[in-house]
């Protein structure tokens, strides 16, 4: 496809505009004189009305001059506005085509990523069946988005896949030697970090023990009652005390 979108800068001709303002010096001189005169006037109750009238007349003339400036500016900018519209039209045409092509490239790259992901998934499912935790490991547990990049080869990802699965096999041997195997395996499958899994299980075990201790203490407190008996002579007191001791009944005696 031939690229003819080449800009010949020399082909763009700029006709320099000019504005003739012959009364500039005269009006500027008058404005300076008027400004000096206005600043020298002391505004009092007697002169305030006259001062306002002078200012109103001067501002009216200044507004006329400002309006003319704006009018001339629009006229001077008309050629540039036409040129600007022409350039924007060309840019819009190219940009629209660029967006279409970019979207096609994006769609193609996404399709290639999905195809590569499927290839890796097939490899993973074939290999994981040879390992102890294979049925419990998901492809998503292994997959990293960088594996789908075009710059990353299938072969290099497969090597990392083997390393990942081999590590799970080493870790499972350690897991089998631990108590609460199911709890350790469950934690491990969430992190694939042996040390972290062991820590989590231990923390959970301690948390459960603390909860049980609180429950036991509360239950003990709820089941504890105090009974009072009044004994009115020394003989009966001695008999009751002997009975309590012989039957190992916990009691407290108040004098």
Buried (B, 14 or more C-beta within 10 A) or exposed (E): EEEEEEEEEEEEEEEEEEEEEEEEEEEEEEBEEEEEEEEEEEEEEEEEEEBEEBEEEBEEEEEEEEEEEEEEEEEEEEEEEEEEEEEEEEEEEEEEEEEEEEEEEEEEEEEEBEEBBEEBBEBBEEBBEEBBBBEBBEBEBBBEEEBBEEEBEEEEBBEEBEEBBEEBEEBBEBBEEBEBEEBBBBBBBEEBEBEEBBEBBBEEEEEEEEEEEEEEEEEEEEEEEEEEEEEEEEEEEEEBEEEEEEEEEEEEEEE
